[in-house]
Structure formats: C-alpha cells, structure tokens
Amino acid sequence: MRTAMGMDDDVKHFLISGAAGAGSETILHYTSGMGPIERISAATFIGSLPGLVKEISDSRKEGNEFGLGDMGMDVLGSFSGALMSGMINDRIQVRLKAGRKSGFVTFVLVF
C-alpha cells in the first residue's frame, strides 16, 4: 500500500526502523562495553521500539489493528541497520575531544 508520500508502507517501515537501528548501534558502539552480538541485538530492539509504539497507537484507533507485517518490517529494518552500522563502525573509528577543536578518523582495512 502506498502512503501519502508515495512510498510503499513496508519500505517506509523498513527505512525508518533501519535508521533507528543504525543510530542505536552507533551510540552503543562508542558508549558501551558490549560485544558486537550484544550491541546489534540491543540496537535491533531499540530501533524496533518506535514501530511498536506506532502499531500499538494505530491499533487503538477504530477500524485499525496491530499490523504484524508492519512490525516484521520494523524488526527487519532495525536489524539490517544495526548490522550494517556495526560493520561500518568496526572499520571506521571517529574520535572527537570535548572542549577542543580536534578529532581524527581511523580507517581499518581488513583483507
């Protein structure tokens, strides 16, 4: 089904949750001591929460129901975003120093 923006509803769920999963993984990557599996799992869960809230909200409206297909796209998008972010963040490290106008980026090449 197409939304008002002309985008397929499943694609919209996937992309928004993908961005949330990627952002969550990036934050966890630089602020937690979690390993990659725990970090990607937690980021998938966190990235799926906005979709869950939306589905619960939609299900409370008359004529609507909880969309399992939409929720599945939310989880798949969130996992994909978290996984891609984890792969990128393992290869590129960004460090910024608070209070100083300096920073550096390191690229790690693995063959």
C-alpha positions as CSV (number, residue, x, y, z in Angstrom):
1,M,0.0,0.0,0.0
2,R,1.3,3.5,-0.9
3,T,1.4,6.2,1.7
4,A,0.6,9.9,1.1
5,M,4.3,10.4,0.4
6,G,4.1,8.0,-2.5
7,M,6.3,5.4,-0.7
8,D,5.2,1.8,-0.1
9,D,4.2,1.4,3.6
10,D,6.6,-1.6,4.0
11,V,9.5,0.3,2.6
12,K,8.7,3.3,4.9
13,H,8.7,0.9,8.0
14,F,11.9,-0.7,6.9
15,L,13.8,2.6,6.2
16,I,12.7,4.4,9.4
17,S,13.5,1.4,11.6
18,G,16.8,0.9,9.7
19,A,17.8,4.4,10.6
20,A,16.8,3.9,14.2
21,G,18.7,0.6,14.4
22,A,21.8,2.1,12.8
23,G,21.8,5.1,15.1
24,S,21.3,2.9,18.2
25,E,24.2,0.7,17.2
26,T,26.5,3.7,16.7
27,I,25.7,5.1,20.1
28,L,26.1,1.7,21.8
29,H,29.4,1.1,19.8
30,Y,31.0,4.2,21.2
31,T,29.5,4.3,24.7
32,S,29.1,0.7,25.9
33,G,31.4,-2.1,26.5
34,M,29.1,-4.6,24.7
35,G,30.5,-7.0,22.2
36,P,29.1,-7.0,18.6
37,I,26.4,-9.6,19.1
38,E,25.0,-7.9,22.2
39,R,25.3,-4.5,20.6
40,I,23.5,-5.5,17.4
41,S,20.8,-7.3,19.4
42,A,20.2,-4.3,21.7
43,A,20.2,-1.9,18.8
44,T,17.7,-4.0,16.9
45,F,15.4,-4.0,20.0
46,I,15.8,-0.2,20.5
47,G,15.4,0.5,16.8
48,S,12.1,-1.5,16.7
49,L,10.5,0.4,19.6
50,P,9.2,3.4,17.5
51,G,7.4,0.9,15.2
52,L,6.0,-1.0,18.1
53,V,4.7,2.3,19.7
54,K,3.1,3.3,16.3
55,E,1.5,-0.1,15.9
56,I,0.0,0.0,19.4
57,S,-1.2,3.5,18.8
58,D,-2.8,2.5,15.4
59,S,-4.5,-0.5,16.9
60,R,-6.3,1.7,19.4
61,K,-8.0,3.7,16.6
62,E,-11.3,2.4,15.3
63,G,-11.1,0.4,12.2
64,N,-7.3,-0.3,12.6
65,E,-5.5,-3.3,14.0
66,F,-2.0,-4.2,15.1
67,G,0.0,-4.9,11.8
68,L,2.2,-7.9,12.2
69,G,3.6,-7.4,8.7
70,D,4.5,-3.8,9.6
71,M,6.1,-4.9,12.8
72,G,8.0,-7.5,10.9
73,M,9.4,-4.9,8.5
74,D,10.3,-2.7,11.6
75,V,12.3,-5.5,13.1
76,L,13.9,-6.5,9.8
77,G,14.8,-2.9,9.1
78,S,16.2,-2.3,12.5
79,F,18.3,-5.4,12.4
80,S,19.6,-4.5,8.9
81,G,20.5,-1.0,10.1
82,A,22.2,-2.2,13.2
83,L,24.2,-4.9,11.3
84,M,25.4,-2.5,8.6
85,S,26.2,0.1,11.2
86,G,28.2,-2.5,13.2
87,M,30.2,-3.5,10.2
88,I,31.0,0.1,9.3
89,N,31.7,1.2,12.9
90,D,34.2,-1.7,13.2
91,R,36.1,-0.4,10.2
92,I,35.9,3.4,10.9
93,Q,36.5,5.0,14.2
94,V,35.7,8.6,14.9
95,R,37.1,10.4,18.0
96,L,36.2,13.9,19.0
97,K,37.6,15.6,22.0
98,A,35.2,17.8,24.0
99,G,36.3,21.3,24.6
100,R,39.0,21.1,21.9
101,K,38.6,21.7,18.2
102,S,40.3,18.5,17.2
103,G,39.4,15.0,16.2
104,F,40.5,12.1,14.0
105,V,39.1,9.4,11.8
106,T,40.8,6.0,11.5
107,F,40.0,3.6,8.7
108,V,40.8,-0.1,9.4
109,L,41.3,-2.2,6.3
110,V,40.9,-5.9,6.6
111,F,41.7,-8.2,3.8
